[in-house]
Amino acid sequence: FLLDHTGFNSYSVGLEVGIDGPAKSRIVFGLDYADLGMPFGNFRQDGKRPDQAAYTEVDLHMIAIDVTFLWRLEFVKQFGLIYGVGLGLGYTPGTITQVDVLPTCNHPVEQCKHWDEVTSRERDLPSRVWPLLTLQLGLYFDPVPGFRIRLDAGFRDVIFAGLAARTTF
């Protein structure tokens, strides 16, 4: 999709409500927020020359709701494997703004004819609402009754890794 681009790291925070099911299963309803902003920089789309890059400012966010079905494989009473699948929807507010990168000019910028023609433009997203597919695998540890720590990795429209803590009431 993009050959030359800035790096991308994101964080997500959320709340989940889970209901225990049969055979060590759990249904988890989640609501979360993710910051999808990227460091501003030059992006070059596939097949374009470097001088056809665009300076891009990405200020996107995602608000998501989903349902995940989890199962446990207990190694010992307080430690085991957790795996699951889920479906949801994500809403993506925010903007992507681009400015064409100027070709090389040997004169002062104000004397370059093309300078007056360069404007920033807001890019449209293909959609503001996205389906979410989750595939999850992790380890859990129950240090005390009613409290669990999970180390998860998987795929939720992108590859992720995370740490979760839960308590039961």
Disulfide bonds with the S-S distance in Angstrom:
Cys105-Cys112 1.66
